[in-house]
Amino acid sequence: MSQSQFDLLLLDKTKEIYGDIHWEKDLEHQGSLIFQVGIDSSIENNLFIKGTFNQKRETLTYSMILPPYGSIYRLDMGQTHRNPDRRQKIGRVHKHRWTEQYRDKWAYAPDDITEPVTNPEGVWRQFCLESNTKHAGNMIGLSTGLQGELF
């Protein structure tokens, strides 16, 4: 994917998720919740977002994925990252944006994520805002008792 294709896709304001997002137990990672949901877009029909959340470890990731490229835009909370040049270590809240040179390996500290990792719904709203993704629905499974079953 070229840089201009990525930029066009991120700026695309027709990206929309219809319906509720259902967090479910991650059977591969004890104590974690996951979801995966498709994104409708006028310029790309293979986009989807995957979310992972671990309340106990206070980690949260929202990743926009485009096959065959993989993650093209991602927010990570609760873990640090070192960029490919090995010079810069990025803090526990960082975003990855696709670049032709580094794919999704380059990260930066965002200033638009102000909600804490303990509020995945608030973080989700902020993630959607910058990525120009509308969500016509709710998040289900975080406050309905499912989280309490994990630990």
C-alpha positions in Angstrom: 0.0 0.0 0.0 1.3 3.4 -0.9 1.4 6.3 1.6 -1.1 8.2 -0.4 -3.5 5.2 -0.4 -3.2 5.0 3.4 -3.7 8.7 3.8 -6.8 8.6 1.6 -8.2 5.7 3.5 -7.7 7.2 6.9 -9.3 10.5 5.8 -12.2 8.7 4.3 -15.3 9.9 6.2 -17.6 7.1 4.8 -16.1 4.5 7.2 -18.9 3.2 9.4 -19.6 0.3 11.7 -23.2 -0.7 11.9 -24.5 -2.4 15.0 -23.2 -3.3 18.4 -19.7 -4.4 19.2 -19.7 -7.5 21.4 -16.6 -8.1 23.6 -16.1 -11.8 24.2 -13.6 -13.9 26.2 -10.3 -14.4 24.3 -9.8 -18.1 24.5 -6.1 -17.8 23.6 -5.3 -15.2 26.3 -6.6 -15.8 29.8 -8.2 -12.7 31.3 -8.6 -10.9 28.0 -11.6 -9.8 26.0 -11.6 -9.4 22.2 -13.9 -8.2 19.4 -13.6 -8.1 15.6 -16.0 -6.0 13.5 -16.2 -5.1 9.8 -16.1 -1.5 8.5 -18.2 -0.3 5.6 -16.4 2.2 3.4 -17.0 3.6 -0.1 -13.3 3.1 -1.0 -12.4 -0.2 0.7 -14.5 -3.1 1.6 -12.0 -5.4 3.4 -11.4 -3.2 6.4 -12.1 -4.4 9.9 -11.1 -3.5 13.5 -9.9 -5.8 16.2 -10.0 -4.9 19.8 -8.3 -6.5 22.8 -8.6 -5.6 26.5 -7.2 -7.0 29.7 -8.5 -5.2 32.7 -6.1 -6.8 35.2 -3.0 -5.9 33.1 -4.5 -2.6 32.0 -3.8 -3.1 28.3 -6.0 -2.1 25.5 -5.5 -2.2 21.7 -7.7 -1.1 18.8 -6.3 -2.1 15.4 -7.6 -1.2 12.0 -6.7 -4.1 9.7 -6.6 -4.3 5.9 -5.7 -7.6 4.4 -3.2 -8.5 3.1 -1.2 -5.6 4.7 -2.3 -6.3 8.3 -2.6 -3.6 10.8 -2.5 -0.1 9.2 -3.6 2.0 12.1 -3.4 1.0 15.8 -3.7 2.4 19.3 -1.9 0.5 22.1 -2.3 1.4 25.7 -0.5 -0.2 28.7 2.7 -1.3 26.9 5.7 0.6 25.6 7.1 0.4 22.1 10.6 1.0 20.6 10.7 2.3 17.0 12.7 0.5 14.4 15.6 3.0 14.6 16.0 1.8 18.2 16.6 5.4 19.3 13.2 6.3 20.6 11.1 4.4 23.1 7.5 5.4 23.1 5.4 5.4 26.2 2.5 3.3 27.4 0.0 5.1 25.1 1.0 5.2 21.5 -0.4 4.9 18.0 0.9 3.2 14.9 0.2 4.7 11.4 1.1 2.9 8.2 4.2 4.1 6.3 5.7 2.6 3.2 9.1 2.3 4.9 8.1 0.8 8.2 4.6 -0.5 7.6 2.9 -0.4 11.1 6.2 -0.6 13.1 6.6 3.2 13.7 4.8 4.6 16.7 4.2 8.0 18.2 2.7 9.4 21.4 -0.8 10.8 20.5 -2.3 13.9 22.1 -5.9 13.0 21.3 -6.3 10.0 23.6 -7.2 11.5 27.0 -9.4 8.7 28.4 -7.7 6.1 30.7 -7.1 2.5 29.7 -9.7 1.6 32.3 -12.4 3.3 30.1 -12.3 1.3 26.8 -15.6 2.9 25.6 -14.3 6.4 26.0 -11.0 5.5 24.4 -13.0 3.9 21.5 -14.9 7.1 20.9 -11.6 9.0 20.7 -10.0 6.3 18.4 -13.0 6.5 16.1 -12.9 10.3 16.0 -9.3 10.6 14.7 -9.7 7.6 12.3 -12.9 9.1 10.8 -14.9 6.0 11.6 -18.5 6.3 12.6 -20.0 3.7 15.0 -23.8 3.3 14.9 -24.1 1.1 17.9 -22.9 0.3 21.4 -20.2 -1.7 23.0 -21.6 -4.8 24.8 -19.8 -7.0 27.3 -17.7 -4.6 29.3 -20.2 -3.4 31.8 -22.7 -6.3 31.7 -20.9 -8.6 34.1 -18.8 -10.5 31.5 -15.6 -8.8 32.7 -16.2 -10.0 36.3 -16.2 -13.6 35.0 -12.6 -13.4 33.8 -10.7 -13.3 37.0 
